[in-house]
Amino acid sequence: MVPMTGSIICGVDDSESAKGAVRIAHALGVMLGRRVVLVRVVERSSPAKEVDAIAARLRRLTESEALADTETLWLVDVGHPADRLVAAAADEGASLLVLGSHGPRSSLLGSISAEVSRRAPCPVVVVPPGADAAVANGDADTGLAGGIARFGLGGRDTDVAGGGVRLTTGAGNRTRNG
């Protein structure tokens, strides 16, 4: 058996299924001794104030007691969710990619989870609504943090310990820390 190395990437948004995915990714991180990286993807048109608020929520979550027993970092990235989750997994040399599914009820996979499953460089765990009940042990609404955040908007750079914000402002102009 080949030992698992690399981080566990967990795609997050504001959905209930993403909260379940965080619980599953955390439990897997503890079991496998892997770092967990929570990745939130936003649209290019997202205002800086919204990105700041998302980063603050992620920072709070990763600093919460609920995630204290494993190293948990965060990253806010800009672009198409499937593209950026696959890229984050490749960048991290991920051992697993975990994400929730809140697609149509006629299918287990929504469009993003299906696309990520086809393209990811590692195994993908898709957590349907309610599938995390066995590991749910408290309030999952606490936020996300644990790395370095850099905001590269119009010459404004801000570092925040515990996560990362990646903003692409033009062709090849990309900032990432964490």
C-alpha positions in Angstrom: 0.0 0.0 0.0 1.4 3.4 -1.0 1.2 5.9 1.9 -1.0 9.0 1.4 0.9 12.3 1.3 -0.2 15.8 0.5 -3.0 18.0 1.9 -6.7 17.4 1.8 -8.4 20.1 -0.2 -12.0 21.0 0.8 -14.1 23.1 -1.4 -16.4 25.4 0.6 -19.2 27.8 -0.1 -22.2 28.9 2.1 -24.2 25.7 1.5 -25.2 23.1 4.1 -23.4 20.4 2.0 -20.2 22.4 2.2 -20.4 22.5 6.0 -20.7 18.7 5.8 -17.7 18.5 3.5 -15.7 20.5 6.0 -16.6 18.0 8.8 -15.7 15.1 6.6 -12.4 16.7 5.4 -11.5 17.4 9.0 -12.2 13.9 10.1 -10.2 12.5 7.3 -7.3 15.0 8.1 -7.3 13.7 11.7 -7.4 10.0 10.7 -4.8 10.4 7.9 -2.5 12.9 9.6 -3.0 15.3 6.7 -3.3 19.1 6.6 -6.7 20.4 5.4 -6.9 23.4 3.1 -10.3 25.0 2.8 -10.8 26.6 -0.6 -13.5 29.1 -1.4 -13.8 30.3 -5.0 -15.4 33.6 -5.8 -16.3 35.3 -9.1 -13.9 37.9 -10.7 -16.6 40.6 -10.2 -16.7 40.0 -6.4 -16.2 43.2 -4.5 -13.2 43.5 -2.2 -15.5 43.9 0.8 -17.1 40.6 0.0 -13.8 38.8 -0.4 -12.6 40.3 2.9 -15.7 39.0 4.7 -15.3 35.5 3.2 -11.6 35.5 4.3 -12.6 36.6 7.8 -15.1 33.8 8.1 -12.6 31.2 6.8 -10.0 32.5 9.3 -12.4 32.2 12.2 -13.4 28.7 11.2 -9.9 27.4 10.9 -9.1 29.0 14.3 -12.1 27.4 15.9 -11.9 24.6 18.5 -13.9 22.4 16.1 -10.8 22.2 13.8 -8.1 22.5 16.4 -6.8 18.9 16.2 -5.5 19.1 12.7 -3.6 21.8 10.8 -6.2 23.7 8.8 -5.4 26.5 6.3 -7.7 28.5 4.0 -7.5 30.0 0.5 -9.9 32.3 -1.4 -9.4 32.0 -5.1 -11.0 33.8 -8.1 -12.4 32.1 -11.1 -14.5 29.1 -12.1 -15.0 26.8 -9.0 -14.1 23.5 -10.8 -11.0 25.1 -12.4 -9.7 26.6 -9.2 -10.4 23.5 -7.0 -8.6 21.3 -9.5 -5.7 23.8 -9.6 -5.6 24.0 -5.8 -5.4 20.2 -5.6 -2.5 20.2 -8.1 -0.7 23.1 -6.5 -0.9 21.3 -3.1 0.0 17.9 -4.3 -3.3 16.9 -2.6 -4.0 13.4 -1.5 -7.8 14.0 -1.5 -10.3 16.6 -2.6 -13.5 16.8 -0.6 -16.6 18.8 -1.6 -20.3 18.9 -1.0 -22.9 18.2 -3.6 -26.1 20.3 -3.7 -27.0 19.6 -7.3 -30.3 18.3 -8.6 -31.9 15.6 -6.5 -32.0 13.3 -9.5 -28.3 13.0 -9.3 -25.7 12.6 -6.6 -23.3 14.9 -8.3 -24.0 18.6 -9.1 -22.3 20.1 -12.1 -19.2 21.4 -10.1 -18.7 18.1 -8.2 -19.1 16.1 -11.4 -16.6 18.3 -13.3 -14.1 18.2 -10.4 -14.4 14.4 -10.2 -13.5 14.1 -13.8 -10.5 16.4 -13.7 -8.9 16.2 -10.3 -5.4 14.9 -9.9 -6.4 12.9 -6.8 -9.3 11.0 -5.5 -12.5 13.1 -4.9 -14.9 12.6 -2.0 -18.3 14.0 -2.7 -20.4 14.5 0.4 -24.2 14.6 -0.3 -26.5 16.4 2.1 -26.7 14.7 5.5 -23.9 12.2 4.8 -21.7 13.8 7.5 -24.1 13.1 10.3 -21.8 10.5 11.8 -19.0 13.1 12.3 -21.2 16.1 13.1 -20.4 17.1 16.6 -21.3 20.8 17.2 -21.9 24.0 15.3 -20.3 23.9 11.9 -21.2 27.6 11.4 -18.0 28.9 13.1 -16.0 30.2 10.2 -12.5 29.3 8.5 -8.7 30.3 9.2 -5.1 29.1 9.5 -2.6 30.5 6.8 -1.6 33.7 5.0 -4.0 36.0 3.1 -2.8 38.4 0.5 -5.1 40.8 -1.2 -3.6 42.2 -4.4 -6.3 44.7 -5.4 -5.1 48.0 -6.8 -1.8 48.0 -5.0 -3.3 47.0 -1.7 -1.6 43.9 -0.1 -2.8 42.7 3.3 -1.3 39.6 5.0 -3.5 37.7 7.4 -2.0 34.7 9.2 -3.8 31.4 8.6 -4.9 31.3 5.0 -4.5 32.8 1.5 -6.4 34.8 -1.0 -5.5 34.4 -4.6 -6.6 37.1 -7.0 -5.9 37.0 -10.7 -6.1 40.6 -11.9 -4.8 40.1 -15.4 -3.0 37.6 -17.7 -0.4 35.9 -15.6 -0.7 38.3 -12.7 -1.4 36.0 -9.8 -0.7 36.3 -6.1 -0.9 33.3 -3.7 0.5 32.7 -0.3 -0.2 30.0 2.3 
